[in-house]
Amino acid sequence: MKSNLYIGLSGGIASGKTIVSDEFSSLGVDIIDTDIIAKKLIFPGSETLNEIVSVFGEVILLSDGNLDRKKMRQIIFNEKDKKITLEKIMHPKIQNEVKLKIQSASGLYQIIVVPLLLQSPILDFIHRVLIIDCDEKIQINRLIKRDNITEELAKKMIENQSKREERLAIADDIILNEGRIEEIKHEVKKLNDFYIKISSS
């Protein structure tokens, strides 16, 4: 891989990772988003989707052959062993795609967005961890509004991720996102200047 600076951007579900990565992108930073990579890997007839179906059954497919993401989410958030199985299928494929994208990326540093960074092999080759943080009550409210789900399911989704203190423990940098966009812009600009400085030294 190239010897650029790689920043792993992570955070709990509905913490605001996309808002922050979009701000970095607006400053000209290359963003490699593993969620987008995962979605592109899973299309009707793809090797990856066929492998998932062979494990979980056709119950996870919509009538048009696409993955029923809502159904899949319910399965993995209710059955931990199924979540681990899915990660074993997806993580190596996502990691390979990330490495390919790094080779074609430009700039002094890249942001790699990894929602489940603590469980990902990508943690092994990034140089700094940027955690997007917010209060759990804010996460729950955002999830209920965003996904039109119950409070019970929102709490279960949060419980199935790494704990807040575990994420903060691996952080080199933290952005608190409780909804004030001007503060986020300010923090992103400050970190961008810092990352450029250390990647140039």
C-alpha positions in Angstrom: 0.0 0.0 0.0 1.0 3.6 -0.4 2.6 5.3 2.6 0.0 8.0 3.1 -1.6 8.8 6.4 -4.8 6.7 6.9 -7.4 8.0 9.3 -10.1 5.5 10.5 -13.3 7.4 11.1 -15.8 5.5 13.2 -18.6 6.0 15.8 -21.8 4.5 17.0 -24.8 4.1 14.8 -26.5 7.4 14.1 -23.6 9.3 15.6 -23.2 11.5 12.5 -20.3 9.8 10.7 -21.7 10.8 7.3 -22.0 14.4 8.2 -18.4 14.5 9.3 -17.1 12.6 6.3 -19.0 14.9 4.0 -17.3 17.9 5.6 -13.9 16.4 5.1 -14.9 15.6 1.5 -15.9 19.3 1.0 -12.2 20.1 1.8 -11.0 17.9 -0.9 -10.1 14.8 1.2 -10.6 11.4 -0.4 -13.2 9.4 1.5 -13.3 5.6 1.4 -16.6 4.5 2.9 -16.9 0.8 3.8 -20.7 1.0 4.0 -20.8 2.1 0.3 -18.3 -0.6 -0.6 -20.4 -3.2 1.2 -23.6 -2.2 -0.6 -21.8 -2.4 -4.0 -20.5 -5.9 -3.2 -24.1 -7.1 -2.6 -26.1 -7.0 -5.8 -28.4 -9.6 -7.3 -26.3 -12.5 -8.6 -23.1 -11.3 -7.1 -20.7 -13.9 -5.5 -21.0 -12.1 -2.2 -24.8 -12.1 -2.1 -24.9 -15.8 -3.2 -22.5 -16.7 -0.3 -24.7 -14.8 2.1 -27.9 -16.5 0.8 -26.2 -20.0 1.1 -25.8 -19.3 4.8 -29.0 -17.4 5.7 -31.4 -18.7 3.1 -33.6 -17.0 0.5 -35.7 -15.5 3.2 -33.3 -12.5 3.2 -34.0 -11.7 -0.5 -36.6 -9.3 -1.8 -38.8 -10.4 -4.8 -36.4 -8.6 -7.2 -33.4 -10.5 -6.0 -31.9 -7.7 -3.9 -30.9 -8.1 -0.3 -33.8 -7.3 2.1 -31.7 -5.1 4.3 -34.4 -4.6 6.9 -34.8 -8.3 7.3 -31.1 -8.8 7.5 -30.7 -6.1 10.1 -33.4 -7.8 12.3 -31.6 -11.1 12.0 -28.2 -9.9 13.0 -29.4 -7.7 15.8 -31.3 -10.5 17.3 -28.9 -13.3 16.8 -25.3 -12.5 17.7 -23.8 -15.7 16.0 -25.5 -14.7 12.7 -23.9 -11.2 13.0 -20.4 -12.8 13.5 -21.1 -15.1 10.5 -22.0 -12.1 8.3 -18.9 -10.2 9.4 -16.6 -13.2 8.5 -18.1 -13.1 5.0 -17.9 -9.4 4.5 -14.8 -8.1 6.3 -12.1 -9.7 4.1 -13.9 -8.6 0.9 -14.4 -5.0 2.2 -10.7 -4.9 3.3 -9.5 -5.9 -0.2 -11.7 -3.2 -1.8 -10.3 -0.6 0.7 -6.8 -1.5 -0.3 -7.6 -1.1 -4.0 -9.2 2.3 -3.4 -6.2 3.5 -1.4 -3.9 2.8 -4.3 -5.9 5.2 -6.5 -6.5 7.8 -3.9 -4.9 11.3 -4.0 -3.9 13.7 -1.3 -1.6 13.5 1.7 -4.1 11.5 3.8 -7.3 9.5 3.3 -10.4 9.1 5.6 -11.6 5.5 5.8 -15.1 5.3 7.2 -15.6 2.1 9.2 -18.7 1.9 11.4 -17.6 -1.2 13.2 -13.9 -0.3 13.4 -13.2 -2.3 16.6 -14.3 -5.5 14.9 -12.6 -4.8 11.6 -9.2 -5.9 10.3 -8.9 -2.4 8.8 -7.9 -1.3 12.3 -4.5 -3.0 11.8 -3.3 -0.6 9.1 -4.7 2.8 9.9 -2.5 5.4 11.6 -5.1 7.4 13.6 -8.6 6.8 14.8 -11.2 9.6 14.7 -14.3 8.8 16.7 -17.6 10.7 16.2 -19.3 10.7 19.5 -22.7 11.7 20.9 -25.0 10.9 23.9 -26.9 7.6 23.6 -30.2 9.4 24.0 -29.4 11.4 20.9 -28.5 8.2 19.0 -31.8 6.6 20.0 -33.9 9.6 18.9 -32.0 9.9 15.6 -32.5 6.2 14.9 -36.2 6.3 15.6 -36.7 9.2 13.2 -34.2 8.0 10.5 -35.3 4.4 10.3 -38.9 4.7 11.5 -38.3 2.0 14.1 -39.4 1.5 17.7 -37.3 2.7 20.7 -36.8 -1.0 21.7 -35.2 -1.8 18.3 -33.1 1.3 18.4 -31.7 0.4 21.8 -31.1 -3.2 20.6 -29.2 -1.9 17.6 -27.0 0.2 19.9 -26.4 -2.6 22.3 -25.2 -4.9 19.5 -22.4 -2.5 18.7 -19.2 -1.8 20.6 -19.7 0.2 23.8 -19.2 3.9 23.8 -16.3 3.7 26.2 -14.6 1.1 24.1 -14.8 3.3 21.0 -13.5 6.3 23.0 -10.6 4.2 24.4 -9.1 3.7 20.9 -9.6 7.3 19.8 -6.7 9.6 18.9 -9.2 12.3 17.9 -12.9 12.9 18.9 -15.6 15.1 17.4 -18.7 15.5 19.6 -21.7 15.7 17.3 -24.8 16.8 19.1 -26.4 18.6 16.2 -24.5 21.9 15.9 -23.2 21.9 12.3 -21.0 25.0 12.7 -19.1 23.3 15.5 -18.6 20.2 13.4 -17.3 22.4 10.5 -14.9 24.1 12.9 -13.6 20.8 14.3 -13.2 19.2 10.8 -11.2 22.2 9.5 -9.0 22.1 12.6 -8.3 18.3 12.2 -7.8 18.7 8.4 -5.0 21.2 9.1 -3.5 18.9 11.7 -3.6 15.8 9.5 -2.0 17.7 6.6 0.7 18.9 9.0 1.6 15.5 10.4 1.4 13.7 7.0 3.9 16.2 5.6 6.4 15.8 8.4 
